[in-house]
Amino acid sequence: MEFFKIRKDIPFMRHALLLNAVSLITFLAAVFFLFSRGLHLSVEFTGGTLMEVSFSQPVALDPMREQIAKLGFTDVQMQNFGSARDVLIRMPALKGSTATEQSARVMAVLKETDPAAELKRTEFVGPQVGDELAIDGLKALAFVVVGIMIYLAIRFEWKYAVAGIIANLHDVVIILGFFAYFQWEFSLPVLAAVLAVLGYSVNESVVIFDRVRENFRRYRKMSTVEIIDNAITSTISRTIITHGSTQLMVLSMLLFGGATLHYFALALTIGILFGIYSSVFVAASIAMWLGIRREDLIKAPAKKELEDPNDPNAGAVV
């Protein structure tokens, strides 16, 4: 399915050096902000108080979040679970205040909204649990990266694996750079979005690499640069359909998903936009500079296969 068909190949690789210089500057800026500002970690990573509250009727979360913030609790996470009357509240730990004291203060405010509000459960999530979650998250990220490299190396060739993983890590670091610069809250849903972007971004690279391999078989007289330009141009319509449809869904979560899904959708939006850019201008250009050739993907037949078994002079040396 194609919305449009471009008759003449667009010379993407002609501007590869300039566009990759922009990518490098953006990447280095993201790394700088990660080290200078760091990530604003959520309660899951830093520790805090977890409360489960039941109300007599459905309640609006935003007004309650503002009321709790007036008590001095910042970065309060609230979400419905099970039904619109049940609310899960996560709050960072306050110095000089226990989990019991925090929950008592919050319940006093919530009962002003609904006197029938009932505290079902309260517990303290220690920083040790947060450290464990951070380590498990890094492990998950490492496993995804290694898995993608193995997959690309088996399906294509090591040059494509290197190009693809550099492009994917480029997307991940830029997402983290945005969260570090603006000090957006980095939570477990955001980590899940980062892992999703890794798989989503590599899909676009695989589509382009597949078309490159197909072009190497079809167009014998084209140069490598022309092969790559043709591969990217011929997949533009597919890229617009796929990424456009995904972004519409993510945009609906960003606009109407509330505070719970806001940063999750925001991370996906950044990842989708930079994923298109990196697949075209980072992965493809790095593969070109690594020196991909027709012989890397299309193996020449063995010498014995070229000889006629019925030829009495086969194998003779003159």
Stockholm file with secondary structure:
# STOCKHOLM 1.0

chainA/1-318         MEFFKIRKDIPFMRHALLLNAVSLITFLAAVFFLFSRGLHLSVEFTGGTLMEVSFSQPVALDPMREQIAKLGFTDVQMQNFGSARDVLIRMPALKGSTATEQSARVMAVLKETDPAAELKRTEFVGPQVGDELAIDGLKALAFVVVGIMIYLAIRFEWKYAVAGIIANLHDVVIILGFFAYFQWEFSLPVLAAVLAVLGYSVNESVVIFDRVRENFRRYRKMSTVEIIDNAITSTISRTIITHGSTQLMVLSMLLFGGATLHYFALALTIGILFGIYSSVFVAASIAMWLGIRREDLIKAPAKKELEDPNDPNAGAVV
#=GR chainA/1-318 SS CCSCCCSSCCCGGGGHHHHHHHHHHHHHHHHHHHHHTCCEECHHHHCEEEEEEECSSCCCHHHHHHHHHTTTCCSCEEEECSSTTEEEEEEECCTTCCHHHHHHHHHHHHHHHCTTCEEEEEEEECHHHHHHHHHHHHHHHHHHHHHHHHHHHHHSCHHHHHHHHHHHHHHHHHHHHHHHHHTCEECHHHHHHHHHHHHHHHHHHHHHHHHHHHHHHHCSSCCHHHHHHHHHHHTHHHHHHHHHHHHHHHHHHHHHSHHHHHHHHHHHHHHHHHHHHIIIIIIHHHHHHTTCCHHHHSCCCCHHHHSCTTCTTTTCCC
#=GC SS_cons         CCSCCCSSCCCGGGGHHHHHHHHHHHHHHHHHHHHHTCCEECHHHHCEEEEEEECSSCCCHHHHHHHHHTTTCCSCEEEECSSTTEEEEEEECCTTCCHHHHHHHHHHHHHHHCTTCEEEEEEEECHHHHHHHHHHHHHHHHHHHHHHHHHHHHHSCHHHHHHHHHHHHHHHHHHHHHHHHHTCEECHHHHHHHHHHHHHHHHHHHHHHHHHHHHHHHCSSCCHHHHHHHHHHHTHHHHHHHHHHHHHHHHHHHHHSHHHHHHHHHHHHHHHHHHHHIIIIIIHHHHHHTTCCHHHHSCCCCHHHHSCTTCTTTTCCC
//
